Amino acid sequence: MLKIEDVDAYSAARAATHWAMQFPGTVGRALAEPQDDWGHVSVMWEPATVMLMSQPTTTSDPFRVGLRVASLELVVDGGGRTDALSLVGRTVGEAMTWLSAQVAFRNGGSVPEDMDFPLEKMGEHDLGTGGVFVAEPALAQVEAWIAMAATVIDGARADLDSPTPMRIWPHHFDGAAIGVIDTEADPEEARSVTMGLSFGDGGSPTPYAYVLPWPVPSPDVLEELSIGAWTTDGWVGALINGNDLPGDVGEATAMLHAFYAQANVAARKAIGAD
């Protein structure tokens, strides 16, 4: 399930998921409790419901918006009822019309003025020009990567200092937890280590896991890794490509845990935390 044999099929499913997860992110941005690190726009993987879920709203009767990735189904849960909509065959505008009605029902008839789909941030895609969501064959594979990343990072973040929750970010479509070492320092200067996993991007069509030390260390102080390797091409961090992991979920999970543990130790040394 994890090994990506058809990169084009995976990329198509990843793009559809990336667009679809903007719906819960949009509601979080407009109605969740604002957070300094913008965590209110992030979504969380919820194993019990097998959904990506928005942050809860601050309405009198809180609700959340979820996305079932494998079936591209939007779910609004709370306010006394649960409603769902299949995105397949629908445009972004049609889905936003439905979502706005659900928000209005749960928010005293009001829809926040800033609850707009972030089309300008999404790049080129048929969905941006009136195309419809498609039930891409590899959606279940994207879901499997999301579920594994959330499980592994949620466990591995215990090694971080004052870790954030494992959040999945709609804009970049990656999951990460950040550990801040210097909690009283200026955020731009405070030392930190980030454990993350991108589900694919412009630089890599397939997923990759990473560990980022901050501030950016000199390449000269990076200790060699036995799992993964350091990259200094455009950014400095430990990296392992998803297709270098075993295809078996259990084996891949164990290898990712080992990667995060080892890279975290090396990252801390690189920024003088140990």
Secondary structure, 3 states (H helix, E strand, C coil): CCCCCCHHHHHHHHHHHHHHCHHHHHHHHHHECCCCCCHHHCEEEECCCCEEEECCECCCCCEEEEEECCCCEEEEEECCEEEEEECECCCHHHHHHHHHHHHHHHCCCCCCCCCCCCHHHCCCCHHHHCCCECCCCCHHHHHHHHHHHHHHHHHHHHHCCCECCCEEECCCCEEEEEEECCCCCCCCCCCEEEEEEECCCCCCCCCEEEEEEECCCCHHHCCCCCCCEEECCCCCEEEEEHHHCCCCHHHHHHHHHHHHHHHHHHHHHHCCCC
